[in-house]
Amino acid sequence: MPILIRTIFWEDNAVVMIDQNALPLEETYLVCRDYREVVTAIKDLTIRGAPAIGVAAAMGIALGTLHLFPASQKEFKTAFDDICAQFSRTRPTARNLFWGIERMKRCFEAALISGPDDTGRIKQSLIDEAVRICEEDIAVNRKIGVNGRSLIQSGDNILTHCNAGALATAGYGTALGVIRAAVEEGKRIHVFVDETRPVLQGARLTAWELMKENIPATLITDNMAGFLMKQGKISKIIVGSDRIAANGDAANKIGTYSLAVLAKAHQIPFYIAAPLSTFDVNIRTGEDIPIEERNGDEVTSFRGIKTAPEGVLVYNPAFDVTPSPFITAIITEAGVATPPFKTAIKELFKA
């Protein structure tokens, strides 16, 4: 299946991304010619989803260095490190963000060693690496889809939360990639889409993606999920992840943990689909995953319209952590990990 949704790409020395804040009403693209525009786009959710953020950071770093004209190698490295630091402060939970930054740092160091005085070649090396990261992400997502489609049967009703589709990646998607791969195989699937408060990534983005590709879908509010499980309307749950600890604990959009608990109570398989770049094997358990807390305005209003009393206190964590005992399997490009996850995750990285 061709990539119908181009989330982010490099074109004419600029970073081009679909404006996810404009969806589903408008399909428009933002052209970033200054790396600070990419930093802002990550912060304000113009681009979101852990893998997509990793790609955006890599391209933003390449864009930033493209416009540097240093007088010395030391000045070049100082400016490069500052650009990387700015990206590292955008979204603390998404492991792929830091993975992308680390990869660009390695590319920069290698290019410096091989020719420290050739800044033009170093800049091109960074552009090439960022584009490579983007292309690899799409290929990885397709592998995730292939590895996960055997878990899906024709006739399944699948619940998903937030957006782990093409828009959350460079293209194709993780959780929706599994669904897409099953559909490509000829399986009949119906997707129930959680609206995903407070920013409505499910209602605005996942529903839009599924309708764009004619995959049958039904939108529900977040608090309907348990009732649908009780009615026997949900066969499986598939979500993405922003960071996975060494023991399999997984951070994802707020509300994911509640779904996992409900799935366990109703004996419904609960799957996570994510690339290896989402794993943080240096973190022992989910207790150590940093949880981003966002502006309370996301809860008290929507697109400028107030929905809560002025001055009310707000708690707005963007993510929660699902403990590994609630997870049936983790689908990756290297294979499907099942409990015990600590051992299975180590095996994934050997593959």
N, C-alpha and C positions, 0 to 999 in steps of 0.2 A: 504494500500500500504506500503511495507517495506521501510525503510530508505535506499535509494540507495547512498546517499552522506553523509559521516561521516565528518563533518566539523572539529570537535574537540572532543577529548576524553582523559580520564586518563588511562594510561596503564603502568604497571611496574614502578610505582613511577616517571612517566614522563608525560608531557603534549604533546600530539600528535595532530598535526593539518595539514590539507591539505594546501599546499603552493599555495595561490591564485595568487601570482605574477607569478607563472610558468604556470598557466592556460591561454589559453586552449591547449597549445602545449604539456604540460606534466602534468600528474596527479601524483604528488609526495607528500610525507608527511614529515614534519619537526618534529623531536623528540627533545623536550626541556627538559634538565635535570637541567638547571639553570634558576631561575625565570627571570633573566635579559634577557635571550633569548626570553621569552614571552613578556617582555616589548618592546624589539626591534621589535618583530613580529607585535605587535599592531601598533607601530609607522610607520613601513614601509609598512603596508597594506598586509603583509603576511596573516594576518587574519583581516577582516573588516566586517562592518555591526554591528549596535548597539547591538542587542542581543548576537551575537557571541563575541563581545568585552567584554560584561559583564561576559560571561562564561569564557573567556580567563583570565580575571583579577582574577576571583575567583580561578581558577585552578592555576594561577601563584602565587597567595598569598599562597595557600596551599603548592605549591612546594617550595617557599622561606622559609617557616617556617619549612619544613621537614628537611632542612639542617642547622637549628639553634641549637646550643648546649649552651644555656644560663647558666650563673652561678647563676642567680637569676630571680625572677618573674619580677622585674623592668627591667632588661636587656632584658628579653624575650619580654615584651611589647614595649620597645623602638625600638627593631629591627623589630618587627611586624609592628608597626606604620610607620617605615621608608619604609618598603616594600610597604605598602598600598599607601603611599605618592608618590612613584615612579610610580605606576600604575595610580594614579589620574592625573598625568601630561602628559599622553600619548595623549588622544583625548578629547578635552574640550567639544565638542557639544553632544556627545553620552550620554544620560541620563542613559542608561543601565550599562555603565561602573561604574558610581558612585553608582548605585543601587546594583551592584554586590559587590563592595568594602564595602558598608555599611552593607550588609548582612553578609559578612565575619567578619566584626568587631563585629557585634552582637554575632555571633557564638563564636568568640574568648573570648569575655567578659563572656559569659555564661559558657564556658568551664573552664575559670580561677576561677570563683566563685565556681564551683562544685568540683574542685580539683586542686588547684594552683600549687602543687608540682609534678603533674604527666604530664610532658611535652609530653611523648609519646602518652597519651590519648588525649591531647589537639591537637596535630598534626593530629591524626587520625580523630578527630572531624572535623577539617578544611577540610581534604581530603573528608570526607563523605559529608560535606555541599557543596563543589564544585561540586562533582559528582551529588548530588541531584539537584543543580541549572541547570546543563546540562540536566538531564533527564526531569526536569520540563519544561524547555524551549521547548523541542520537543513536550511534551504533550499540552502545551499552544498553540503552533503553529497549532497543529491539531484542537484544539477548534476554533481558529481564522478561519481556513479553513471551518469548519462546519458552523460557524455563518455567514460567508460571501458568501457561495456558492449559497444561495437563491437569491442573487443579480445578479447572472450570469444566462443568458439564453443560451440555445443551439443555436449556430450560431453567438454568439458574437465575435467581433474582439476587443481584449483588448490591449491597449497600456500600457506598463510599462517602468519605468525609473530607471536607475542604477541597482543594484541587491538587491532584497528583497526576496531571495529564501533560499534554504537550506544553501548556503554558507554564508549568512548573519546572520545565527542563528546556533544553535546546530544541526539543521536538520529540514527539511520539508519547513520552510519558512513562511513569513507573507503574503506579496502580492502574491507571487507565491504559497504560501500555499492555498490561496483562489482559485487560478486557479487549483492547483492539486486536491483539494477537489471537484471542479465542474467536472473535468475530471473523477475522480473516480466515480462520480454519473452518468456518461454516457453522459455528455453534450459535444457537439462538439464546440471547441473553437479554435480560431486562435490568436496568440499573436504577436503584433508588438513590437519589442525591440529597444528602443533608444540606440545608441552606448554608450552614456554618457561620453562625454569629461570632463576632459582631460585624465583620466586614463582608460577609456573604460570598465567600469565594466559591462555595458550592453552587449557589443560586446564580451568581453572575458569570462564573467561569466554567465550572464543570458541566453545567446544563447547556451552556453555549457550545462547548466542544462536542458534546454528545449529539446535539441537534445538528451541528454542522456536518457530522459524519453519519447521520441517520441511524444512530444506535438508540434503540428504545429506552426512554428514561422517564422517571417520575420524580418530581421535586417534592421534598417533605421538609417540615420544620425540624430542627434538631431534637426537640422534645417529643417527637412522634416515634422515634426509632425503636424504643422499648416496646411500644404497643404493636408495631409491625412485627417484631420478633415474636411476641406472644401470639399473634395471629397466624404465625407460620409463613409469613410472606417474605422472609429473608433467608436465603440459602447460605450465603457467605458474606463476609465483610473484607474488603481490601482497601488499605490506606497506604499512604507514603510515609516518609519519616524525614526529619531534619537532622537528627543525630542519634546514633545507636551506640550504646556502651558495649564494653567487652563481654558482658554477661547477657546481652540481648535486650536489655531495657531500652525502650525507644521513645524519643521525644517526637511529638507531632502536634498538629494544630489542636488548640484547646477543645476539649470535648471528646477526643479520641479515647482517653482512659475510660470515660463513662461507657462508651460503646463496647470496649473490650470487656468490662465487667458484665454488662448486659449479655454480650455474646457468650461468655462463660456460663452464666446462669441459664441460658437457653440452649446450650450445647451447639453453638454455631461456630464454625471455623473462623478464626480471625487472622488474616494475613497482612504482612507488611511487605511492600515492594520498594526496594531502594538499591542504589549502586554501592559498590564497595567504598566509594569516596565519601559516603555518608557515615561510615563506621568510624568511631573514635576509640581505637583499642587501647589508648592511654588512659581512658576513663573506665574505672572498674565497674561502676553501677550507674544507674540513672540518677542517683542522688547527687552526683557530681556534675550533671549536665546544667549549664547556665540557662536560665529561663528568662527570655526577654519580656519585659513589661512595657506595654505601649500606652500611648496617650489615652486618657479617659474619654476624650471626645469621640473615639470610635464607638463607645458604648452609649453615650448620652445623646448622640445625634447621628444622622446618616445623610451624607451629601448635603450638609448644611442645614438640614431640618432637625430641630430639637425634638427628642423623643423621651426626655426625662426632665425632672425639675431642675432648675438652675441651682448649682451649689451642692448637689448630692455627691456623696463620696463614691468613688469608683475604684474597683480593682480589676485590672485588665491584663492578666498574663496571656501572652500570645500562644503559649504551648503548655502541654502537660506531658507527663512521662507515664507510659504504660509499662508496668513490670513484666519481665519475660514470661512468668508463668501464665499470663493471659494471652500469650501469642502462640498461635498454632505453628506458624512457619514464617521465615523471612526469605523472600524471593530476591535473588541477586543475579548479576550477569555471570557469576561463577558457579551458580547452582542454587538449590533451595536448602536452606539451613533449618533443621528441626531440633527440638530439645534432645540432649542438653546443649544449650546455645553456646556456652563458653567454649566447649570443644569444637562444635560445628563451625563457629565463626573463625577459629584458628585454621580449620581445614579449608575454608573458603579462600583464605589468603595464600594458601599453598597451591591452589588450583592454577 
